[in-house]
Structures are given as C-alpha cells and as structure tokens.
C-alpha cells in the first residue's frame, strides 16, 4: 500500500526527482514529516499548495489517505 507524491517546479529540484512513492500514512503532515528534513521544510513553506487526487486542499490534516492516492505539491507561481 502506497501513496504517490508528485513534486512540481522548484520542489522537484529540492526532492531530486519528480515523483516518489511512500507507504500510506494517516495524514499529509505525517507524510511530509517522513521525508528528508530539507524537502519537508520546503513543502511546509506558506505559499506551497497541495492537491490530493487533483483536488486542492487547505488543511494537511483533513484528507483521509488511501492506497494509491496522489499528493501533488505545487510551488508558488511567479512571472508576469
């Protein structure tokens, strides 16, 4: 049983890859805490958004995670 993590933009650089599979955990905070501390810190930045199975979520504790869920981490968008 696993979760699929997707890192976009500069978060992919910090993670060293675009995708990662991790064991199912009870909440997104637990997933982030299980990762490399530097990556975890980047993912907890205030402007990083996340989506579970394509749906943006606000509260990292709210979604109940299941086998096969995808969690995408989206960095702040910049440009003009």
N, C-alpha and C positions, 0 to 999 in steps of 0.2 A: 504494500500500500504506500503510495507516494503522492506528493504534490509537485507540480511543475512550476518553477519560478522563471519569470522572464524579466530580464533587465534591459532597459532601453536607454539610448543616448549615452551620456557620460557614466551612467550607472553600470553599463556593460563594461566600460573600461575599468571601473573600480572592482567589479566582480571577476574580471579576467575572462569572461565568457558571456554569451547572450542568454543561455538557458542553464538551469540547474534543477536536478531532481532531488527532493529531500523527503524523509519519512513524514507521514501525516502527523500533524500536531494539533492541539486543541484550538489554537488561535494564531493570528498573524504575528502578534508580539512574540510568541514562543518561537515561531519560525525565524524571525529576524534575530532573536537572541541566540539562536543556534548557529548562526553564520559567523564568519570571520569578523572580529570586532570593527575593523576599518570599514568593511562593507555594511555591517549593521548600523554604524553611525551615519553613513551616507544615506541609507534607506530611511532613517528616522528624521532626516532633515525636514524642517517645517513645510517646505514647498513641494516635497515629493508626494505625488498622488499614487494611489494603487487601485487596481481593479481585480476583482475575483470573477473569473469566468466571463470577462468582458463587461462587467458592471462596476462602475466606480463606487468605492466605499469610503466612508469618512472615519469610521471607528474601527481600529485594527482589532478590537476585541469582539466585535459583533458577529461576523460571519462564522457559521459552523462549518469547518472544513471537512471535506470528504476525499476519499481516494480519487485521484485523477483531476482534482481541481487545479486550475491555473491561476497563479497570482502574478500579475504584471506590475512592475514598479516603473513609474513614469516620472522622469526628472522635470524640473521647471522648463518651460519653453521660453526661448528668448529669440529675439530677432525683430525685424521691423517691417 
